[in-house]
């Protein structure tokens, strides 16, 4: 776990590490993240907030809900 991930996790954030040293953080505001990293003297290059669109939120909430299921295609004997 990177030092940044450790500090943010200890503050109660959910942290996922990605390739290239990027982190995806949820549970803390961008301002809190900057403050925690600065207080820990952990270098960072960018912090950006991402807010899901209404469509993204809806699709995430309903991805497992299915009203109709298509039957598997059957081979037609000739």
N, CA, C and O atoms as CSV, one atom per row, in Angstrom:
chain,resi,resn,atom,element,x,y,z
A,1,UNK,N,N,0.858,-1.170,0.000
A,1,UNK,CA,C,0.000,0.000,0.000
A,1,UNK,C,C,0.904,1.233,0.000
A,1,UNK,O,O,1.870,1.308,0.761
A,2,UNK,N,N,0.585,2.180,-0.847
A,2,UNK,CA,C,1.385,3.402,-0.933
A,2,UNK,C,C,1.173,4.257,0.317
A,2,UNK,O,O,0.160,4.108,1.000
A,3,UNK,N,N,2.115,5.151,0.623
A,3,UNK,CA,C,1.945,6.032,1.779
A,3,UNK,C,C,0.666,6.872,1.685
A,3,UNK,O,O,-0.019,7.078,2.687
A,4,UNK,N,N,0.352,7.349,0.491
A,4,UNK,CA,C,-0.868,8.147,0.318
A,4,UNK,C,C,-2.099,7.306,0.617
A,4,UNK,O,O,-3.009,7.757,1.311
A,5,UNK,N,N,-2.129,6.094,0.100
A,5,UNK,CA,C,-3.269,5.210,0.345
A,5,UNK,C,C,-3.406,4.900,1.826
A,5,UNK,O,O,-4.520,4.845,2.347
A,6,UNK,N,N,-2.282,4.697,2.511
A,6,UNK,CA,C,-2.317,4.388,3.938
A,6,UNK,C,C,-2.889,5.549,4.747
A,6,UNK,O,O,-3.714,5.347,5.638
A,7,UNK,N,N,-2.446,6.767,4.430
A,7,UNK,CA,C,-2.933,7.953,5.154
A,7,UNK,C,C,-4.420,8.156,4.910
A,7,UNK,O,O,-5.172,8.431,5.846
A,8,UNK,N,N,-4.845,8.022,3.672
A,8,UNK,CA,C,-6.258,8.245,3.344
A,8,UNK,C,C,-7.149,7.142,3.919
A,8,UNK,O,O,-8.256,7.416,4.384
A,9,UNK,N,N,-6.675,5.912,3.890
A,9,UNK,CA,C,-7.435,4.801,4.479
A,9,UNK,C,C,-7.591,4.989,5.981
A,9,UNK,O,O,-8.660,4.742,6.539
A,10,UNK,N,N,-6.514,5.431,6.632
A,10,UNK,CA,C,-6.557,5.663,8.080
A,10,UNK,C,C,-7.561,6.760,8.436
A,10,UNK,O,O,-8.091,6.783,9.547
A,11,UNK,N,N,-7.821,7.668,7.490
A,11,UNK,CA,C,-8.787,8.746,7.714
A,11,UNK,C,C,-10.215,8.313,7.399
A,11,UNK,O,O,-11.149,9.105,7.523
A,12,UNK,N,N,-10.386,7.049,6.989
A,12,UNK,CA,C,-11.720,6.522,6.747
A,12,UNK,C,C,-12.144,6.464,5.298
A,12,UNK,O,O,-13.300,6.155,5.010
A,13,UNK,N,N,-11.243,6.752,4.378
A,13,UNK,CA,C,-11.586,6.713,2.958
A,13,UNK,C,C,-11.465,5.300,2.409
A,13,UNK,O,O,-10.701,4.483,2.923
A,14,UNK,N,N,-12.223,5.024,1.368
A,14,UNK,CA,C,-12.061,3.796,0.599
A,14,UNK,C,C,-11.099,4.138,-0.529
A,14,UNK,O,O,-11.365,5.047,-1.316
A,15,UNK,N,N,-9.985,3.421,-0.614
A,15,UNK,CA,C,-8.933,3.752,-1.571
A,15,UNK,C,C,-8.654,2.550,-2.455
A,15,UNK,O,O,-8.475,1.434,-1.967
A,16,UNK,N,N,-8.619,2.789,-3.768
A,16,UNK,CA,C,-8.244,1.760,-4.736
A,16,UNK,C,C,-7.044,2.271,-5.510
A,16,UNK,O,O,-7.076,3.370,-6.064
A,17,UNK,N,N,-5.989,1.478,-5.547
A,17,UNK,CA,C,-4.780,1.867,-6.274
A,17,UNK,C,C,-4.867,1.361,-7.708
A,17,UNK,O,O,-5.269,0.224,-7.955
A,18,UNK,N,N,-4.485,2.220,-8.648
A,18,UNK,CA,C,-4.486,1.873,-10.063
A,18,UNK,C,C,-3.058,1.936,-10.589
A,18,UNK,O,O,-2.145,2.378,-9.892
A,19,UNK,N,N,-2.881,1.496,-11.810
A,19,UNK,CA,C,-1.549,1.540,-12.412
A,19,UNK,C,C,-1.085,2.978,-12.568
A,19,UNK,O,O,-1.901,3.893,-12.681
A,20,UNK,N,N,0.203,3.171,-12.573
A,20,UNK,CA,C,0.755,4.499,-12.740
A,20,UNK,C,C,0.736,5.341,-11.481
A,20,UNK,O,O,1.014,6.539,-11.535
A,21,UNK,N,N,0.413,4.736,-10.347
A,21,UNK,CA,C,0.413,5.467,-9.091
A,21,UNK,C,C,-0.854,6.247,-8.816
A,21,UNK,O,O,-0.904,7.010,-7.851
A,22,UNK,N,N,-1.866,6.082,-9.624
A,22,UNK,CA,C,-3.140,6.777,-9.401
A,22,UNK,C,C,-3.937,6.108,-8.297
A,22,UNK,O,O,-3.851,4.898,-8.091
A,23,UNK,N,N,-4.708,6.912,-7.596
A,23,UNK,CA,C,-5.597,6.402,-6.557
A,23,UNK,C,C,-7.012,6.861,-6.851
A,23,UNK,O,O,-7.224,7.982,-7.313
A,24,UNK,N,N,-7.967,6.009,-6.587
A,24,UNK,CA,C,-9.373,6.394,-6.615
A,24,UNK,C,C,-9.828,6.385,-5.171
A,24,UNK,O,O,-9.743,5.365,-4.488
A,25,UNK,N,N,-10.310,7.522,-4.712
A,25,UNK,CA,C,-10.651,7.696,-3.305
A,25,UNK,C,C,-12.117,8.081,-3.186
A,25,UNK,O,O,-12.591,8.970,-3.894
A,26,UNK,N,N,-12.830,7.414,-2.293
A,26,UNK,CA,C,-14.205,7.813,-2.003
A,26,UNK,C,C,-14.372,7.910,-0.491
A,26,UNK,O,O,-13.696,7.221,0.274
A,27,UNK,N,N,-15.276,8.770,-0.086
A,27,UNK,CA,C,-15.531,8.937,1.334
A,27,UNK,C,C,-14.907,10.184,1.926
A,27,UNK,O,O,-15.143,10.496,3.093
A,28,UNK,N,N,-14.118,10.901,1.148
A,28,UNK,CA,C,-13.523,12.158,1.588
A,28,UNK,C,C,-13.659,13.195,0.482
A,28,UNK,O,O,-13.610,12.862,-0.702
A,29,UNK,N,N,-13.828,14.444,0.871
A,29,UNK,CA,C,-13.876,15.533,-0.100
A,29,UNK,C,C,-12.461,15.812,-0.606
A,29,UNK,O,O,-11.480,15.499,0.070
A,30,UNK,N,N,-12.363,16.397,-1.785
A,30,UNK,CA,C,-11.056,16.709,-2.368
A,30,UNK,C,C,-10.223,17.582,-1.429
A,30,UNK,O,O,-9.013,17.391,-1.312
A,31,UNK,N,N,-10.864,18.528,-0.769
A,31,UNK,CA,C,-10.144,19.417,0.148
A,31,UNK,C,C,-9.539,18.638,1.321
A,31,UNK,O,O,-8.431,18.934,1.768
A,32,UNK,N,N,-10.284,17.637,1.814
A,32,UNK,CA,C,-9.778,16.807,2.915
A,32,UNK,C,C,-8.578,15.983,2.456
A,32,UNK,O,O,-7.608,15.817,3.195
A,33,UNK,N,N,-8.653,15.479,1.252
A,33,UNK,CA,C,-7.559,14.669,0.705
A,33,UNK,C,C,-6.292,15.511,0.607
A,33,UNK,O,O,-5.214,15.071,1.009
A,34,UNK,N,N,-6.426,16.721,0.072
A,34,UNK,CA,C,-5.278,17.617,-0.053
A,34,UNK,C,C,-4.694,17.922,1.320
A,34,UNK,O,O,-3.476,17.891,1.492
A,35,UNK,N,N,-5.536,18.214,2.286
A,35,UNK,CA,C,-5.066,18.528,3.641
A,35,UNK,C,C,-4.323,17.353,4.267
A,35,UNK,O,O,-3.266,17.535,4.871
A,36,UNK,N,N,-4.870,16.156,4.125
A,36,UNK,CA,C,-4.231,14.969,4.706
A,36,UNK,C,C,-2.884,14.671,4.056
A,36,UNK,O,O,-1.914,14.352,4.743
A,37,UNK,N,N,-2.830,14.777,2.736
A,37,UNK,CA,C,-1.571,14.504,2.044
A,37,UNK,C,C,-0.523,15.561,2.381
A,37,UNK,O,O,0.647,15.238,2.586
A,38,UNK,N,N,-0.942,16.815,2.439
A,38,UNK,CA,C,-0.009,17.895,2.780
A,38,UNK,C,C,0.498,17.744,4.221
A,38,UNK,O,O,1.685,17.935,4.485
A,39,UNK,N,N,-0.398,17.403,5.144
A,39,UNK,CA,C,0.002,17.223,6.545
A,39,UNK,C,C,0.991,16.066,6.691
A,39,UNK,O,O,1.885,16.105,7.537
A,40,UNK,N,N,0.823,15.051,5.871
A,40,UNK,CA,C,1.731,13.906,5.909
A,40,UNK,C,C,2.959,14.093,5.039
A,40,UNK,O,O,3.783,13.185,4.926
A,41,UNK,N,N,3.093,15.262,4.422
A,41,UNK,CA,C,4.210,15.573,3.523
A,41,UNK,C,C,4.353,14.527,2.423
A,41,UNK,O,O,5.454,14.103,2.070
A,42,UNK,N,N,3.193,14.127,1.894
A,42,UNK,CA,C,3.169,13.141,0.817
A,42,UNK,C,C,2.969,13.894,-0.500
A,42,UNK,O,O,1.952,14.564,-0.682
A,43,UNK,N,N,3.932,13.786,-1.416
A,43,UNK,CA,C,3.823,14.519,-2.674
A,43,UNK,C,C,2.692,13.967,-3.549
A,43,UNK,O,O,2.449,12.761,-3.581
A,44,UNK,N,N,2.019,14.860,-4.245
A,44,UNK,CA,C,0.979,14.474,-5.196
A,44,UNK,C,C,0.962,15.511,-6.304
A,44,UNK,O,O,1.391,16.648,-6.110
A,45,UNK,N,N,0.467,15.114,-7.463
A,45,UNK,CA,C,0.482,16.031,-8.598
A,45,UNK,C,C,-0.891,16.592,-8.927
A,45,UNK,O,O,-0.992,17.675,-9.503
A,46,UNK,N,N,-1.941,15.878,-8.574
A,46,UNK,CA,C,-3.273,16.342,-8.951
A,46,UNK,C,C,-4.326,15.675,-8.077
A,46,UNK,O,O,-4.204,14.505,-7.714
A,47,UNK,N,N,-5.347,16.428,-7.750
A,47,UNK,CA,C,-6.533,15.899,-7.083
A,47,UNK,C,C,-7.716,16.457,-7.854
A,47,UNK,O,O,-7.854,17.672,-7.995
A,48,UNK,N,N,-8.563,15.581,-8.348
A,48,UNK,CA,C,-9.743,16.054,-9.077
A,48,UNK,C,C,-10.961,15.301,-8.577
A,48,UNK,O,O,-10.901,14.103,-8.302
A,49,UNK,N,N,-12.058,16.017,-8.465
A,49,UNK,CA,C,-13.314,15.421,-8.004
A,49,UNK,C,C,-14.100,14.917,-9.203
A,49,UNK,O,O,-14.173,15.580,-10.238
A,50,UNK,N,N,-14.678,13.751,-9.052
A,50,UNK,CA,C,-15.543,13.196,-10.097
A,50,UNK,C,C,-16.906,12.955,-9.479
A,50,UNK,O,O,-17.034,12.270,-8.464
A,51,UNK,N,N,-17.902,13.517,-10.094
A,51,UNK,CA,C,-19.269,13.302,-9.643
A,51,UNK,C,C,-19.993,12.533,-10.735
A,51,UNK,O,O,-20.012,12.945,-11.895
A,52,UNK,N,N,-20.577,11.430,-10.359
A,52,UNK,CA,C,-21.294,10.609,-11.330
A,52,UNK,C,C,-22.500,11.365,-11.872
A,52,UNK,O,O,-23.166,12.106,-11.151
A,53,UNK,N,N,-22.762,11.160,-13.153
A,53,UNK,CA,C,-23.965,11.737,-13.728
A,53,UNK,C,C,-25.164,10.957,-13.193
A,53,UNK,O,O,-25.005,9.867,-12.643
A,54,UNK,N,N,-26.326,11.499,-13.348
A,54,UNK,CA,C,-27.541,10.817,-12.926
A,54,UNK,C,C,-27.671,9.481,-13.649
A,54,UNK,O,O,-28.089,8.487,-13.054
A,55,UNK,N,N,-27.315,9.456,-14.924
A,55,UNK,CA,C,-27.393,8.215,-15.691
A,55,UNK,C,C,-26.418,7.172,-15.141
A,55,UNK,O,O,-26.784,6.004,-15.007
A,56,UNK,N,N,-25.188,7.572,-14.821
A,56,UNK,CA,C,-24.209,6.639,-14.258
A,56,UNK,C,C,-24.683,6.088,-12.915
A,56,UNK,O,O,-24.554,4.893,-12.646
A,57,UNK,N,N,-25.222,6.951,-12.088
A,57,UNK,CA,C,-25.726,6.510,-10.783
A,57,UNK,C,C,-26.881,5.530,-10.954
A,57,UNK,O,O,-26.929,4.509,-10.268
A,58,UNK,N,N,-27.808,5.825,-11.856
A,58,UNK,CA,C,-28.949,4.943,-12.107
A,58,UNK,C,C,-28.479,3.576,-12.622
A,58,UNK,O,O,-28.945,2.536,-12.155
A,59,UNK,N,N,-27.559,3.590,-13.581
A,59,UNK,CA,C,-27.081,2.325,-14.142
A,59,UNK,C,C,-26.356,1.491,-13.076
A,59,UNK,O,O,-26.489,0.268,-13.056
A,60,UNK,N,N,-25.604,2.131,-12.208
A,60,UNK,CA,C,-24.915,1.421,-11.137
A,60,UNK,C,C,-25.915,0.802,-10.160
A,60,UNK,O,O,-25.740,-0.338,-9.728
A,61,UNK,N,N,-26.952,1.544,-9.819
A,61,UNK,CA,C,-27.945,1.051,-8.870
A,61,UNK,C,C,-28.806,-0.068,-9.435
A,61,UNK,O,O,-29.265,-0.929,-8.685
A,62,UNK,N,N,-29.031,-0.070,-10.740
A,62,UNK,CA,C,-29.960,-1.028,-11.338
A,62,UNK,C,C,-29.292,-2.091,-12.198
A,62,UNK,O,O,-29.983,-2.811,-12.918
A,63,UNK,N,N,-27.983,-2.209,-12.145
A,63,UNK,CA,C,-27.305,-3.135,-13.045
A,63,UNK,C,C,-27.691,-4.597,-12.836
A,63,UNK,O,O,-27.597,-5.390,-13.772
A,64,UNK,N,N,-28.121,-4.970,-11.640
A,64,UNK,CA,C,-28.479,-6.366,-11.376
A,64,UNK,C,C,-29.978,-6.634,-11.468
A,64,UNK,O,O,-30.417,-7.767,-11.268
A,65,UNK,N,N,-30.762,-5.611,-11.767
A,65,UNK,CA,C,-32.209,-5.757,-11.833
A,65,UNK,C,C,-32.620,-6.000,-13.289
A,65,UNK,O,O,-32.330,-5.197,-14.175
A,66,UNK,N,N,-33.302,-7.124,-13.510
A,66,UNK,CA,C,-33.716,-7.473,-14.863
A,66,UNK,C,C,-35.185,-7.871,-14.830
A,66,UNK,O,O,-35.573,-8.760,-14.071
A,67,UNK,N,N,-36.008,-7.211,-15.656
A,67,UNK,CA,C,-37.416,-7.579,-15.750
A,67,UNK,C,C,-37.640,-8.716,-16.740
A,67,UNK,O,O,-38.465,-9.599,-16.503
A,68,UNK,N,N,-36.915,-8.693,-17.834
A,68,UNK,CA,C,-37.088,-9.696,-18.876
A,68,UNK,C,C,-35.736,-10.276,-19.244
A,68,UNK,O,O,-34.739,-9.563,-19.353
A,69,UNK,N,N,-35.728,-11.573,-19.431
A,69,UNK,CA,C,-34.492,-12.232,-19.858
A,69,UNK,C,C,-34.749,-12.910,-21.194
A,69,UNK,O,O,-35.789,-13.539,-21.390
A,70,UNK,N,N,-33.823,-12.784,-22.087
A,70,UNK,CA,C,-33.944,-13.445,-23.384
A,70,UNK,C,C,-33.576,-14.917,-23.215
A,70,UNK,O,O,-32.650,-15.260,-22.481
A,71,UNK,N,N,-34.313,-15.769,-23.901
A,71,UNK,CA,C,-33.973,-17.189,-23.854
A,71,UNK,C,C,-32.743,-17.424,-24.707
A,71,UNK,O,O,-32.490,-16.705,-25.673
A,72,UNK,N,N,-31.992,-18.429,-24.341
A,72,UNK,CA,C,-30.813,-18.779,-25.133
A,72,UNK,C,C,-31.242,-19.199,-26.527
A,72,UNK,O,O,-32.261,-19.871,-26.691
A,73,UNK,N,N,-30.485,-18.814,-27.511
A,73,UNK,CA,C,-30.809,-19.182,-28.897
A,73,UNK,C,C,-30.693,-20.703,-29.055
A,73,UNK,O,O,-29.757,-21.326,-28.555
A,74,UNK,N,N,-31.643,-21.264,-29.744
A,74,UNK,CA,C,-31.640,-22.722,-29.972
A,74,UNK,C,C,-31.215,-23.005,-31.409
A,74,UNK,O,O,-31.597,-22.292,-32.337
A,75,UNK,N,N,-30.437,-24.034,-31.573
A,75,UNK,CA,C,-30.004,-24.423,-32.912
A,75,UNK,C,C,-31.215,-24.940,-33.693
A,75,UNK,O,O,-32.003,-25.742,-33.190
A,76,UNK,N,N,-31.339,-24.474,-34.899
A,76,UNK,CA,C,-32.464,-24.892,-35.747
A,76,UNK,C,C,-31.995,-26.064,-36.603
A,76,UNK,O,O,-31.053,-25.931,-37.384
A,77,UNK,N,N,-32.660,-27.219,-36.454
A,77,UNK,CA,C,-32.307,-28.403,-37.237
A,77,UNK,C,C,-32.925,-28.296,-38.607
A,77,UNK,O,O,-34.101,-27.956,-38.740
A,78,UNK,N,N,-32.152,-28.579,-39.613
A,78,UNK,CA,C,-32.674,-28.517,-40.997
A,78,UNK,C,C,-32.665,-29.862,-41.607
A,78,UNK,O,O,-33.063,-30.019,-42.761
